[in-house]
Amino acid sequence: MRKQLRGAVFALLIATLLAASVAGCCDTAEWELKGEVKFVELHESSDSAGAKTGTLDYSIQNTGRSTIGASSFAFTFATDRHRYHLSVVDLNTLKSGALLYGQVSIPYDSAEESGALANAVVDSVQFK
């Protein structure tokens, strides 16, 4: 009887350890695509015809454990006269912890308007 009880306890212990290790491996939250998009600088310039453009430098950082195959984000940029709504698609692959920089240019509606970096706001982000 004791041998059977010891065998049952041992089997239960092995089953519990196996279930715990499988549950630990199946935690998919650790492997979700995670990242961060930030605007880091604004450059404004005018061409020879007087048309003005704002160019925003941005960074995308992979803050998760899985590789990001592509990134897209929508943002709003406001000048002292207008609001611009744009989207950016970046097809660069980012390994875990990687950081990349990019630029997006916005032709202003008028040469008299001016913007500020603080007025560039990321509205939504998607990673694939």
C-alpha contacts under 8 A as a table, 3 or more apart, distances in Angstrom:
res1	aa1	res2	aa2	distance
1	M	4	Q	5.16
1	M	5	L	6.25
2	R	5	L	4.97
2	R	6	R	6.03
3	K	6	R	5.11
3	K	7	G	6.04
4	Q	7	G	5.01
4	Q	8	A	6.10
5	L	8	A	5.07
5	L	9	V	6.14
6	R	9	V	5.13
6	R	10	F	6.02
7	G	10	F	5.06
7	G	11	A	6.06
8	A	11	A	5.06
8	A	12	L	6.06
9	V	12	L	5.03
9	V	13	L	6.09
10	F	13	L	5.06
10	F	14	I	6.21
11	A	14	I	5.14
11	A	15	A	6.10
12	L	15	A	5.07
12	L	16	T	6.09
13	L	16	T	5.12
13	L	17	L	6.22
14	I	17	L	5.18
14	I	18	L	6.07
15	A	18	L	5.08
15	A	19	A	6.06
16	T	19	A	5.13
16	T	20	A	6.14
17	L	20	A	5.13
17	L	21	S	6.19
18	L	21	S	5.22
18	L	22	V	6.19
19	A	22	V	5.17
19	A	23	A	6.04
20	A	23	A	5.09
20	A	24	G	6.14
21	S	24	G	5.09
21	S	25	C	6.35
22	V	25	C	5.16
22	V	26	C	6.27
23	A	26	C	5.17
23	A	27	D	6.69
24	G	27	D	5.72
25	C	28	T	7.97
27	D	30	E	6.35
27	D	31	W	7.92
28	T	31	W	5.24
28	T	32	E	6.54
29	A	32	E	5.35
30	E	64	G	7.51
30	E	65	R	6.84
31	W	64	G	6.94
31	W	65	R	5.64
31	W	66	S	5.51
32	E	64	G	6.89
32	E	65	R	7.52
32	E	66	S	6.75
33	L	62	N	7.96
33	L	64	G	5.88
33	L	65	R	7.44
33	L	66	S	5.95
33	L	67	T	7.38
33	L	68	I	6.50
33	L	127	F	6.26
33	L	128	K	7.25
34	K	62	N	6.10
34	K	63	T	5.38
34	K	64	G	4.61
34	K	65	R	7.87
34	K	66	S	7.97
34	K	127	F	7.35
35	G	60	I	6.94
35	G	61	Q	5.37
35	G	62	N	4.34
35	G	63	T	4.74
35	G	64	G	6.45
35	G	127	F	7.60
36	E	59	S	7.92
36	E	60	I	5.66
36	E	61	Q	5.25
36	E	62	N	6.70
36	E	63	T	6.96
37	V	58	Y	6.98
37	V	59	S	5.64
37	V	60	I	4.61
37	V	61	Q	6.64
37	V	73	F	7.93
37	V	122	V	7.38
37	V	125	V	7.62
38	K	58	Y	5.51
38	K	59	S	5.33
38	K	60	I	6.74
38	K	122	V	7.52
39	F	56	L	6.72
39	F	57	D	5.91
39	F	58	Y	4.22
39	F	59	S	6.39
39	F	117	L	7.30
39	F	120	A	6.90
39	F	121	V	7.98
40	V	56	L	7.46
40	V	57	D	5.60
40	V	58	Y	5.43
40	V	59	S	6.98
40	V	117	L	7.57
41	E	56	L	5.78
41	E	57	D	5.11
41	E	58	Y	7.24
41	E	117	L	6.28
42	L	54	G	6.69
42	L	55	T	5.67
42	L	56	L	4.61
42	L	57	D	6.36
42	L	116	A	6.98
42	L	117	L	5.55
43	H	54	G	5.72
43	H	55	T	5.11
43	H	56	L	6.51
44	E	52	K	7.05
44	E	53	T	5.65
44	E	54	G	4.43
44	E	55	T	6.23
44	E	114	S	7.77
45	S	52	K	5.63
45	S	53	T	5.44
45	S	54	G	6.61
46	S	49	A	7.76
46	S	50	G	5.47
46	S	51	A	5.34
46	S	52	K	4.26
46	S	53	T	6.25
46	S	111	A	7.58
47	D	50	G	5.28
47	D	51	A	5.55
47	D	52	K	6.62
48	S	51	A	7.54
50	G	111	A	6.39
51	A	107	P	7.62
51	A	108	Y	7.42
51	A	110	S	7.07
51	A	111	A	5.51
52	K	107	P	6.20
52	K	108	Y	5.58
52	K	109	D	7.97
52	K	110	S	6.89
52	K	111	A	4.99
53	T	105	S	6.63
53	T	106	I	5.52
53	T	107	P	4.36
53	T	108	Y	5.42
54	G	105	S	5.70
54	G	106	I	5.12
54	G	107	P	6.44
54	G	108	Y	6.98
54	G	115	G	7.49
55	T	103	Q	6.57
55	T	104	V	5.63
55	T	105	S	4.17
55	T	106	I	6.14
56	L	103	Q	5.52
56	L	104	V	5.40
56	L	105	S	6.31
56	L	117	L	7.82
57	D	101	Y	6.94
57	D	102	G	5.73
57	D	103	Q	4.46
57	D	104	V	6.71
58	Y	101	Y	5.61
58	Y	102	G	5.34
58	Y	103	Q	6.00
58	Y	104	V	7.94
59	S	99	L	6.85
59	S	100	L	5.58
59	S	101	Y	4.41
59	S	102	G	6.34
60	I	99	L	5.74
60	I	100	L	5.46
60	I	101	Y	6.46
61	Q	94	L	7.74
61	Q	97	G	6.71
61	Q	98	A	5.78
61	Q	99	L	4.33
61	Q	100	L	6.53
62	N	67	T	7.71
62	N	68	I	7.03
62	N	94	L	6.27
62	N	95	K	6.80
62	N	96	S	5.49
62	N	97	G	5.11
62	N	98	A	5.50
62	N	99	L	6.52
63	T	96	S	6.46
63	T	97	G	5.55
63	T	98	A	7.91
64	G	67	T	7.90
64	G	96	S	5.84
64	G	97	G	7.09
65	R	95	K	8.00
65	R	96	S	5.09
65	R	97	G	7.76
66	S	95	K	6.95
66	S	96	S	5.91
67	T	93	T	7.06
67	T	94	L	5.69
67	T	95	K	4.51
67	T	96	S	5.73
68	I	71	S	7.29
68	I	93	T	5.63
68	I	94	L	5.05
68	I	95	K	6.44
68	I	96	S	7.88
68	I	127	F	6.23
68	I	128	K	5.80
69	G	91	L	6.80
69	G	92	N	6.57
69	G	93	T	4.51
69	G	94	L	6.53
69	G	127	F	7.36
69	G	128	K	5.42
70	A	89	V	7.53
70	A	90	D	5.81
70	A	91	L	4.46
70	A	92	N	5.75
70	A	93	T	5.98
70	A	94	L	7.87
70	A	127	F	5.89
70	A	128	K	5.22
71	S	89	V	5.91
71	S	90	D	5.10
71	S	91	L	6.39
71	S	92	N	7.61
71	S	125	V	7.41
71	S	126	Q	5.82
71	S	127	F	4.63
71	S	128	K	6.40
72	S	87	S	7.14
72	S	88	V	5.47
72	S	89	V	4.30
72	S	90	D	6.00
72	S	125	V	5.85
72	S	126	Q	5.26
72	S	127	F	6.54
73	F	87	S	5.62
73	F	88	V	5.43
73	F	89	V	6.74
73	F	122	V	7.02
73	F	123	D	7.36
73	F	124	S	5.49
73	F	125	V	4.28
73	F	126	Q	6.21
74	A	85	H	7.39
74	A	86	L	5.74
74	A	87	S	4.19
74	A	88	V	6.40
74	A	122	V	6.10
74	A	123	D	5.44
74	A	124	S	5.30
74	A	125	V	6.62
75	F	85	H	5.90
75	F	86	L	5.57
75	F	87	S	6.25
75	F	120	A	6.98
75	F	121	V	5.50
75	F	122	V	4.27
75	F	123	D	4.86
75	F	124	S	6.99
76	T	83	R	6.85
76	T	84	Y	5.62
76	T	85	H	4.59
76	T	86	L	6.44
76	T	119	N	7.75
76	T	120	A	5.83
76	T	121	V	5.33
76	T	122	V	6.55
76	T	123	D	6.84
77	F	83	R	5.79
77	F	84	Y	5.11
77	F	85	H	6.51
77	F	115	G	7.99
77	F	119	N	5.52
77	F	120	A	4.38
77	F	121	V	6.39
78	A	81	R	7.58
78	A	82	H	5.78
78	A	83	R	4.29
78	A	84	Y	6.11
78	A	115	G	6.45
78	A	116	A	7.84
78	A	119	N	5.32
78	A	120	A	6.70
79	T	82	H	5.30
79	T	83	R	6.34
79	T	113	E	6.31
79	T	114	S	5.34
79	T	115	G	4.08
79	T	116	A	6.89
79	T	119	N	7.21
80	D	113	E	5.92
80	D	114	S	5.89
80	D	115	G	6.22
81	R	113	E	5.87
81	R	114	S	7.75
82	H	109	D	7.75
82	H	113	E	7.93
88	V	104	V	7.63
94	L	97	G	7.84
94	L	98	A	5.55
94	L	99	L	7.22
94	L	100	L	7.95
95	K	98	A	5.41
108	Y	111	A	6.84
108	Y	113	E	7.27
109	D	113	E	7.92
110	S	113	E	5.93
115	G	119	N	7.03
116	A	119	N	5.47
116	A	120	A	7.48
117	L	120	A	5.62
118	A	121	V	7.54
122	V	125	V	7.57
